[in-house]
Amino acid sequence: MPLLSVPKEVAVGTAVLGVAFAAGVLAGKRYPSFIFGTPSGMIRKNSPLRQYILDHSLREHPILKKLRLLTADHPHGRMMVSCEEAQLMANLAKLIKAKKVIEIGVFTGYNALSMALVLPDDGRVIACDINEDYAKIGRPLWKEAGVEHKIDLRIKPAIQTLDELLANGEAETFDFAFIDADKESYNEYYEKCFHLIKKGGIIAIDNVFWNGKVLKPRKDDLAAQSIHRLNEKLLRDARVNISMLPVGDGVTLAFKL
Ligand SMILES: C[S@@+](CC[C@H](N)C(=O)[O-])C[C@H]1O[C@@H](n2cnc3c(N)ncnc32)[C@H](O)[C@@H]1O
């Protein structure tokens, strides 16, 4: 006796679809987004699965949570790093016993605070941004968390700060870099961070999916073009080992060899 009784047409139709799908997978075909979710295969920000991930893995410091909620009310709040991504980077920083961190693109400072919380007392986050107003939102919370002294905010174009660090003899002294500012400059940021990072250090590059636009970067989308070019370059960059992870809008971790 069948466990489920379905009309014959439905059963046949389902079987045909199943065989076609399996054959397609075996042939390496791509399937439309309704099968896997978003075009880039990301987990949607407000999906039940994302909520499940947060409910079962996020261990957010109460002041980080305060900053996240404060940032969510900001008109540009969507620019904030995803909290699970910040937690992943803080865990990695702790694992490699990081002391010196560079962050390119600070916004309200959620990730800067997350990093500062796991650094030793003499650790430093060199936090680069061009807009001091954003950091003014986070700074009182950095202070409340007792880590303001670990965050060295440099308000000027990040390229300039990176060049100053290099000119100051700080090449190969950093443990971790997070690239999360203007996408058109990603390659330059990567190259300069590569020189600043020690062997065994980590460079994390955010938004490597660019909301799926890297799949087919339009000619007039300079950000998508730039990210896609760097993704292609990293695949072949023998100076690093890499992992591209579907966390947030995609993050690539480059481990300097
Ligand atoms: C995506 S947000 C950074 C988010 C942040 N990492 C966080 O933890 O939420 C990008 C930031 O890059 C900054 N930015 C844009 N162009 C820049 C540049 N040339 N140099 C430094 N910062 C820049 C913006 O002001 C903005 O605050």
The ligand as a Gaussian input file, in Angstrom:
#p B3LYP/6-31G(d) Opt

LIG

0 1
 C       30.788000      49.126000       4.260000
 S       31.243000      50.463000       5.256000
 C       32.284000      49.711000       6.469000
 C       31.543000      48.852000       7.470000
 C       32.361000      48.492000       8.687000
 N       33.504000      47.688000       8.346000
 C       31.556000      47.849000       9.790000
 O       32.151000      47.173000      10.647000
 O       30.333000      47.997000       9.860000
 C       32.364000      51.332000       4.201000
 C       33.082000      52.510000       4.842000
 O       34.172000      52.863000       3.982000
 C       34.398000      54.229000       4.095000
 N       35.194000      54.685000       2.939000
 C       34.786000      54.900000       1.667000
 N       35.809000      55.310000       0.899000
 C       36.905000      55.327000       1.691000
 C       38.276000      55.648000       1.493000
 N       38.736000      56.035000       0.285000
 N       39.110000      55.548000       2.549000
 C       38.664000      55.146000       3.750000
 N       37.387000      54.838000       3.996000
 C       36.512000      54.927000       2.992000
 C       32.989000      54.826000       4.173000
 O       33.017000      56.116000       4.751000
 C       32.257000      53.778000       5.030000
 O       32.248000      54.152000       6.367000

